[in-house]
Amino acid sequence: MVNLGLSLFLAKILVIVLFSRAFTNVECLDFDYPTFHDEDEDFLIRNNSRITFNAIQVTPDLSDPKRLINQSGRSLFIKPVRVWRKSKGKKIINTSFNTTFILNISPNPTSYYPLGEGLSFILAADPSLPNDSQGKWLGIVNDNTNGSSMSKTGVVAVEFDTRKSFPEDIDDNHVGLNLNSVYSIKQVSLTDYGVNISSGSNITVQIRYDGNNISVFVSLTNEVMSQNNMKSPVLTWPINLSDHLPEKVYVGFSGSTGENNTERNCILSWEFHSLNIDEDHSIIKWVWIGATTTVVLVIGIVCCLYWKRPCCKNDLERTYPRIEDQIQGSSMTPKKFHLKELRRATNNFDPKNQLGKGGFGTVFKGVVGDKVVAVKRVSKDSRQGQQEFISEVTTIGSLSHRNLVKLIGWCYESHELLIVYEFMPNGSLDKFIFRDDKLGMEIPELSWKRRLSIICGVAQALDYLHNDCTNRVLHRDIKSSNIMLDSEFNAKLGDFGLARIIQQSQKTHHTTKEIAGTPGYMAPESFLTGRATMETDVYAFGVLVLEVISGRKPGSQNEENSFTNGMVLWIWGLYSKGMILSAIDPRLNEVFEEDEVGCTLLLGLACCHPNPNERPSMTTILKVLKGEEHPPMVPAEAPAFVWPSMPASFKDDGETTRKTQYTLFTEITGR
C-alpha cells in the first residue's frame, strides 16, 4: 500500500506536469480578474480611464458632472493577442476566443446631464486612444480614422450604445458590431431582451469567436445565464478578423461621454481565453494531450480498484471555488478573521459553547478580545451552505440597521467557512413562542407589549431592506427562528443565507429554479413562479405576525382541538365567525388591549392574502402598526388561491400591478 501511495503521488505529479505543458502550448492569452485593484499593472490605461473603486472606470466616476462631459478612454490588457496567422500553404488560420465581463453603465448621481454615449469591447491594432474620439465616436475611432481599412489603425468593436447619435442607430439601448468604423454593420436593440444597459444594473456579457463567427450573449447579472439563453446570442455575425486587423492586437474596452451627455462606464470583472495558433506547437500539443489522457485513465482505474470511493470528497478547493474572490469583490467591509482567532474564541468549537444547529452549520458562543460573539461554522459537506455563506457575508455585510443582526467578520481558511455576528443574549424568538419545558430552561413569558415591539422591529427591518437600502434586498426566509433577541428583547432579523440583492430600483423580484424558503412561511405563488418578491416577504411576515400572537406553529397541525388546514386558514375561519380574538395565545392571560391585538391580527391576515397584489407594502404595514392607518380590508371568507393573480382592487404607495409569468417547479428547499 505504501508503494501504491507513492506511485499514485508520482502519477499525480506527472499529470500536473503534462497538463501544464499541454495547456501552456494550447492557451495563448488567458486571464481572469473577478475584481480590480488600484495597484494592478496588467493594463494599459489611456486618457481618462482609471482603475478605482474595484472596477475599470473606462470613463471615470467623478463628483463634478461638468468634468464628465466630452470624455473618452481606453483600458486594454498589457499583452497583445495573436488573432490570425498564415500557414505554410498561405492559408489564413484564425484564432478562437471566449471573453466574459460584467459591465455597469449608470448616470452620475450628481449629474444633471442625460445619459450617453456608450462603452465597447474592442480588438485594436493601436493601443493608443484616437484624438477627439469622445462623444459619438465611443473611443473607437475619430472623424479621420472612421471607416479606414488600414491595418495599423484596425479595430473591431462590440458597442453598447446608450444614445441614438446617428440616424442609423436603432435606439439608445442597443448592441452593435463595428469594423474599423463607428457605424455598426449589425445592431440589435436590447429592449426586446428585457435589458436596459444604462439602468445602473450589472450586465453580464459573453463574446465568443470561433474563427468564423462572432456571437454576443447578454444577461442581467443577478439572473445567472442559463444553458438556454447561452444558446441564443443577441447578436451573431460572420467575420474574418484577418480582413480587418493585423496578426497581433490588444483587447480591452473603450468608452465615451458627449458634450451634453454623461455616464459612468465601468467594468467590474473580466476574463479572457484564447487559443494558440502557433504552428510549431500544434503537433506537440496533441502528443501531450494524448499522453495526459492515457495517464488520467490509468490513475482513474487504480483509484476505482483500490479506493472504491469517490476521491477528493473533502477537497474544499473544489467544493468552494473562488469564495474569497467573490467576497473581496463585494462592496462590504467586515473584518476577515484568522482561523486560530476563532478557534481560541470558541475553545476550539467546544460543544459546550454551542448555541444552535441548523441545516447548513452550527453556531457557537465565543469571546474575541473583550467582546462576546456568535460564530457560525458552515458544514463542510454542504454545497448549499457554501452559497449561503457567500450570500450572507456579501449581503448583510453591506447593511446597517438597528433591527438587523450585525455581521462582525468572516473567515475562510484551512477548509473552514466561518461567520462572526454580534451575540444575542436571548437567542431566537421561536424558543419563546413555542416553549419546550423539556429543555429544563427558565424561559420567561412574552407579554403582549413585548410581542408587539418584536413585530414592529421586524417590520422596520423589512421596510429598510425593501425601500431604504441602496439596493433592494429580498430576505426570502423570514421566520421566528431567524428573529434574534438582544438583552432588552429588541428584535433583530438575521440569517441572510437565502437573501438576494435586487440591484436596480425598478426590479421587483429574484427568480430561481429551486424554490427556497421554509414551508409554512412560503407564499402560495412561490411554488408556481419560483420568484422571490417583496410580496413573498410580506406573506412570510404575515405568518410571523399570526404565530407571535397565537403561539402556534405555521403549517398543518394534528393536535387535539386545533386546526387541520394550516394556521392562516384556522385564524381566517375564526375571523369569519367573528371570533378572531379566540386565536390569541392563552399564555397572555388576557392582559392586552383587544382593539390593538385585533388590529394586528387583521394586518397579519391581510399580509397572507392569497393574491400577492392585495398584500400591503411594508410602508403601509408600518403605518398600521404605528396607528397612523387602519388595517387593509380583509375578506370575511378566506379567498381561494387563483393563478395568474387578479389585479389589485387597491394599490398603496403609488405601486402599479405587475404582470407575472409562471413556470411549474417541483424542487423545494426546506430550511
Residue pairs with C-beta under 8 A, 6 or more apart in sequence:
4 302
4 306
8 299
8 302
8 303
11 295
11 298
11 299
11 302
12 299
14 295
15 292
15 295
15 296
15 299
18 288
18 291
18 292
18 295
19 292
21 288
22 285
22 288
22 289
22 292
25 276
25 281
25 284
25 285
25 288
26 275
26 276
26 281
26 285
26 289
27 273
27 274
27 275
27 276
28 81
28 82
28 95
28 274
28 275
28 276
28 277
28 278
29 77
29 79
29 81
29 97
29 251
29 272
29 273
29 274
30 272
30 273
30 274
31 42
31 77
31 270
31 271
31 272
32 270
32 271
32 272
33 40
33 269
33 270
33 271
34 269
34 322
34 325
34 326
34 328
34 329
35 54
35 55
35 268
35 269
35 325
35 328
35 329
36 51
36 54
36 55
36 56
36 267
36 268
36 269
37 51
37 54
38 51
38 52
40 51
41 78
42 77
42 78
42 79
43 51
43 56
43 75
43 76
43 77
43 78
43 252
44 74
44 75
44 76
44 77
44 78
44 127
44 250
44 252
45 51
45 73
45 74
45 75
46 73
46 74
46 75
46 76
46 127
46 128
46 129
47 71
47 72
47 73
47 74
47 129
48 59
48 60
48 71
48 72
48 73
49 56
49 57
49 58
49 59
49 60
49 73
49 74
49 75
49 255
50 57
50 60
51 57
51 75
52 60
52 61
53 61
53 266
54 268
54 329
55 104
55 266
55 267
55 268
56 75
56 253
56 266
56 267
56 270
57 73
57 264
57 265
57 266
58 73
58 74
58 75
58 119
58 139
58 253
58 254
58 255
58 265
58 266
58 267
59 68
59 71
59 72
59 73
59 119
59 255
59 256
59 257
59 263
59 264
59 265
60 68
60 71
60 73
60 264
61 108
61 264
61 266
62 68
62 108
63 110
64 110
65 108
65 110
65 111
65 112
65 113
65 262
68 108
68 111
68 113
68 257
68 262
68 263
68 264
69 113
69 257
69 258
69 259
69 260
69 261
69 262
70 134
70 135
70 257
70 258
70 259
71 134
71 256
71 257
71 262
72 129
72 133
72 134
72 135
72 137
72 138
72 139
72 254
72 255
72 256
72 257
73 129
73 139
73 254
73 255
73 256
74 122
74 124
74 127
74 128
74 129
74 139
74 252
74 253
74 254
75 252
75 253
75 254
75 267
76 122
76 124
76 127
76 250
76 251
76 252
76 253
77 250
77 251
77 252
77 272
80 248
80 249
80 250
81 95
81 97
81 123
81 248
81 249
81 250
81 251
81 274
82 95
82 247
82 248
82 276
82 277
82 278
83 94
83 95
83 97
83 123
83 241
83 242
83 245
83 247
83 248
83 249
83 274
84 92
84 93
84 94
84 95
84 241
84 242
84 245
84 247
84 277
85 92
85 93
85 247
85 277
85 278
85 279
86 92
86 93
87 93
87 279
88 279
92 240
92 242
93 211
93 277
94 209
94 211
94 212
94 240
94 241
94 242
94 277
95 209
95 211
95 241
95 274
95 275
95 276
95 277
96 208
96 209
96 210
96 211
96 274
96 275
97 208
97 209
97 272
97 273
97 274
97 275
98 206
98 207
98 208
98 209
98 272
98 273
98 274
99 121
99 206
99 207
99 251
99 270
99 271
99 272
99 273
100 204
100 205
100 206
100 207
100 270
100 271
101 121
101 204
101 205
101 253
101 267
101 268
101 269
101 270
101 271
102 202
102 203
102 204
102 205
102 221
102 267
102 268
102 269
102 270
103 119
103 160
103 197
103 202
103 203
103 205
103 265
103 266
103 267
103 268
104 200
104 201
104 202
104 203
104 264
104 266
104 267
104 268
105 115
105 118
105 119
105 160
105 162
105 197
105 198
105 200
105 203
105 263
105 264
105 265
105 266
106 198
106 199
106 200
106 263
106 264
106 266
107 115
107 198
107 200
107 262
107 263
107 264
108 262
108 263
108 264
111 262
113 260
113 261
113 262
114 260
114 261
115 162
115 163
115 172
115 198
115 261
115 262
115 263
116 162
116 163
116 165
116 172
116 257
116 258
116 260
116 261
116 262
116 263
117 134
117 135
117 136
117 138
117 161
117 162
117 163
117 165
117 255
117 256
117 257
117 258
117 261
117 263
118 138
118 159
118 160
118 161
118 162
118 163
118 255
118 256
118 265
119 138
119 159
119 160
119 253
119 254
119 255
119 265
120 138
120 139
120 140
120 157
120 158
120 159
120 160
120 178
120 253
120 254
120 255
121 157
121 158
121 205
121 207
121 251
121 252
121 253
122 140
122 155
122 156
122 157
122 158
122 251
122 252
122 253
122 254
123 155
123 156
123 157
123 241
123 245
123 249
123 250
123 251
124 154
124 155
124 249
124 250
124 251
124 252
124 254
125 151
125 152
125 153
125 154
125 155
125 245
125 246
125 249
125 250
126 152
126 153
126 155
127 250
129 139
129 254
130 137
130 139
130 140
130 141
130 142
130 144
130 145
130 153
131 142
132 142
132 143
133 139
133 140
133 141
133 142
133 254
133 256
134 256
134 257
134 258
135 165
135 256
135 257
135 258
135 259
135 261
136 163
136 165
136 166
136 182
136 256
136 258
137 143
137 146
137 182
137 256
138 157
138 159
138 161
138 182
138 254
138 255
138 256
139 254
139 255
139 256
140 155
140 157
140 159
140 178
140 182
140 254
141 147
141 148
141 153
141 155
141 180
141 181
141 182
145 153
145 180
146 180
146 181
146 182
146 183
147 180
147 181
147 183
148 180
149 180
149 244
151 244
151 245
151 246
152 246
153 180
154 180
154 244
154 245
154 246
154 249
155 178
155 180
155 244
155 245
156 177
156 178
156 179
156 180
156 239
156 241
156 244
156 245
157 177
157 178
157 254
158 175
158 176
158 177
158 178
158 207
158 214
158 216
158 235
159 175
159 176
159 177
159 178
159 182
159 184
160 174
160 175
160 197
160 203
160 205
161 169
161 172
161 173
161 174
161 175
161 176
161 187
162 172
162 173
162 197
162 198
162 263
163 169
163 172
163 258
163 261
164 170
164 171
164 172
165 258
166 182
166 183
168 183
168 184
169 184
169 187
170 187
170 188
170 189
171 189
171 191
172 198
173 189
173 190
173 191
173 195
173 196
173 197
173 198
174 187
174 188
174 189
174 190
175 187
175 188
175 190
175 197
175 216
175 218
175 234
175 235
176 184
176 185
176 186
176 187
176 188
176 235
177 184
177 185
177 186
177 187
177 214
177 216
177 235
177 237
177 239
178 184
178 185
179 185
179 239
179 244
180 244
185 237
186 235
186 237
187 235
188 234
188 235
190 196
190 197
190 218
190 234
193 218
193 234
194 220
195 201
195 203
195 218
195 219
195 220
197 203
198 263
199 504
199 506
200 503
200 504
201 220
201 221
201 503
201 504
201 507
202 220
202 221
202 222
202 268
202 503
203 218
203 219
203 220
203 221
204 218
204 219
204 220
204 221
204 225
205 216
205 217
205 218
206 216
206 217
206 225
206 230
207 214
207 215
207 216
207 217
208 214
208 215
208 217
208 233
209 215
209 239
209 241
212 238
212 239
212 240
213 236
213 237
213 238
213 239
214 236
214 237
214 239
215 233
215 235
215 236
216 233
216 234
216 235
216 236
217 225
217 229
217 230
217 232
217 233
217 234
218 234
219 225
219 229
221 503
222 500
222 501
222 502
222 503
222 510
223 511
251 272
253 265
253 267
255 265
256 265
257 263
268 329
269 329
276 285
303 311
312 318
314 380
314 381
314 415
316 380
316 415
319 380
319 383
319 386
320 386
320 412
320 417
323 386
323 389
323 390
323 412
323 417
324 412
326 390
326 394
327 390
327 393
327 394
327 410
327 412
330 393
330 394
330 397
330 398
331 398
332 393
332 394
332 397
332 398
332 407
333 397
334 393
334 397
334 407
334 408
334 409
334 410
335 408
335 409
335 410
335 420
336 409
336 410
336 411
337 368
337 409
337 410
337 411
337 418
337 420
338 411
338 413
339 411
339 413
339 414
339 416
339 418
341 368
341 411
342 366
342 368
342 375
342 411
342 418
342 420
343 349
345 366
345 367
345 368
345 373
345 375
346 353
346 364
346 365
346 366
346 375
347 353
347 366
349 362
349 364
349 377
350 364
353 364
353 365
353 366
354 362
354 363
354 364
354 365
355 363
355 364
355 365
355 374
355 427
356 362
356 363
356 427
356 428
357 363
358 671
359 382
359 385
359 670
359 671
360 378
360 379
360 382
360 384
360 385
360 388
360 497
361 376
361 377
361 378
361 379
361 382
361 385
361 417
362 376
362 377
362 379
363 374
363 375
363 376
363 377
364 374
364 375
364 377
365 372
365 373
365 374
365 375
365 423
366 372
366 373
366 374
366 375
366 420
367 373
368 408
368 420
371 423
372 423
373 408
373 420
373 421
373 422
373 423
374 420
374 421
374 422
374 423
374 424
375 418
375 419
375 420
375 421
376 418
376 419
376 420
376 421
377 416
377 417
377 418
378 385
378 386
378 388
378 389
378 417
378 418
378 419
379 385
380 415
380 416
380 417
384 669
385 417
386 417
387 497
388 497
388 498
389 410
389 417
389 419
389 497
391 496
391 497
391 498
391 499
391 500
392 407
392 419
392 495
392 496
392 497
392 499
393 407
393 410
393 419
395 473
395 496
395 499
395 500
395 501
396 404
396 405
396 407
396 494
396 496
396 499
397 407
397 410
398 470
399 464
399 465
399 469
399 473
400 406
401 460
401 461
401 464
402 460
402 490
402 492
403 457
403 458
403 460
403 461
403 464
403 490
403 491
403 492
403 493
404 461
404 464
404 492
404 493
404 494
405 421
405 422
405 424
405 484
405 492
405 493
405 494
405 495
406 421
406 422
406 492
407 419
407 420
407 421
408 420
408 421
408 422
409 419
409 420
410 418
410 419
410 420
411 417
411 418
411 420
412 418
421 494
424 484
424 485
424 486
424 492
424 494
425 485
425 486
425 487
426 432
426 484
426 485
426 486
426 487
426 489
427 484
427 485
428 480
428 481
428 482
428 483
428 484
428 485
429 454
429 480
429 481
429 483
429 484
429 485
429 491
429 548
430 479
430 480
430 481
430 483
431 443
432 443
432 444
432 445
432 446
432 485
433 446
433 480
433 547
433 548
433 551
434 480
434 551
434 553
435 443
445 587
446 454
446 489
447 588
447 591
448 588
448 591
448 592
448 593
448 596
448 597
450 489
451 548
451 549
452 596
452 600
452 625
453 489
453 490
453 491
454 483
454 485
454 489
454 491
454 548
455 491
455 544
455 545
455 548
455 600
455 625
456 491
456 622
456 625
456 626
457 490
457 491
457 492
458 478
458 483
458 491
458 493
458 541
458 544
459 541
459 618
459 621
459 622
459 625
460 622
461 491
461 492
461 493
462 475
462 478
462 493
462 537
462 538
462 541
462 618
463 618
463 619
463 621
463 622
465 472
465 473
465 474
465 475
465 537
466 472
466 473
466 474
466 534
466 537
466 617
466 618
467 618
467 619
471 501
471 502
471 503
471 504
472 501
472 502
472 505
472 507
472 534
473 496
473 499
473 500
473 501
473 502
474 499
474 500
474 502
474 509
474 510
474 532
474 533
474 534
474 536
474 537
475 493
475 496
475 498
475 499
475 537
475 540
476 498
476 499
476 500
476 510
476 516
476 517
476 532
476 536
476 537
477 495
477 497
477 498
477 499
477 516
477 517
477 518
477 521
477 540
477 671
478 493
478 521
478 537
478 540
478 541
478 544
479 518
479 520
479 521
479 540
479 543
479 544
479 671
480 544
480 547
480 548
482 493
482 494
482 495
483 491
483 492
483 493
483 494
483 544
484 491
484 492
484 493
484 494
485 491
485 492
486 492
498 516
498 517
498 671
500 510
500 532
502 508
502 509
502 510
508 533
508 534
508 658
509 531
509 532
509 533
510 531
510 532
510 533
511 529
511 530
511 531
511 532
512 530
512 531
512 532
513 530
513 665
513 667
514 530
514 665
514 667
514 669
515 522
515 526
515 527
515 530
515 665
515 667
515 668
515 669
516 532
516 669
517 526
517 532
517 536
517 540
517 669
517 671
518 670
518 671
519 555
519 668
519 670
520 543
520 553
520 554
520 555
520 566
520 567
521 539
521 540
521 543
521 544
521 554
522 536
522 539
522 540
523 535
523 536
523 539
523 540
523 612
524 610
524 641
524 643
525 531
525 535
525 536
525 612
525 641
525 643
525 645
525 660
525 662
526 532
526 536
527 665
527 668
528 643
528 662
528 663
528 664
528 665
529 660
529 661
529 662
529 663
530 663
530 665
531 660
533 612
534 617
534 618
535 612
535 613
535 615
536 612
537 618
538 607
538 615
538 616
538 617
538 618
538 621
539 607
539 608
539 612
539 615
541 607
541 618
541 621
542 568
542 603
542 604
542 605
542 606
542 607
542 608
542 615
543 554
543 567
543 568
543 604
543 607
543 608
545 600
545 601
545 603
545 604
545 607
546 552
546 554
546 567
546 568
546 571
546 583
546 601
546 604
546 605
546 608
547 553
547 554
547 567
549 583
549 584
549 585
549 597
549 600
549 601
549 604
550 567
550 571
550 583
550 584
550 585
551 585
551 586
551 587
552 562
552 567
552 570
552 585
553 567
554 566
554 567
554 568
555 566
555 567
556 564
556 565
556 566
557 563
557 564
557 566
557 567
557 570
558 564
562 570
563 569
563 570
563 573
568 605
568 608
568 638
569 638
570 583
571 580
571 583
571 601
571 604
571 605
572 605
572 637
572 638
573 638
574 580
574 582
574 583
575 601
575 602
575 605
575 634
575 636
576 636
576 637
576 638
580 598
580 601
580 602
581 594
581 597
581 598
581 601
583 601
584 592
584 597
584 601
599 624
599 630
599 631
600 625
602 631
602 632
602 634
603 616
603 621
603 624
603 625
603 631
603 632
605 634
606 614
606 615
606 616
606 631
606 632
606 633
606 634
607 615
607 616
607 621
608 615
609 615
609 634
609 639
610 638
610 639
610 640
610 641
610 642
611 639
611 641
611 642
611 645
611 646
611 648
612 645
613 645
613 646
613 647
613 648
613 651
613 657
613 658
614 632
614 648
614 649
614 650
616 624
616 632
616 652
617 652
617 653
617 655
619 652
619 653
620 629
620 632
620 652
620 653
623 629
624 630
624 631
624 632
632 650
643 662
644 660
644 662
645 660
647 657
648 657
651 657
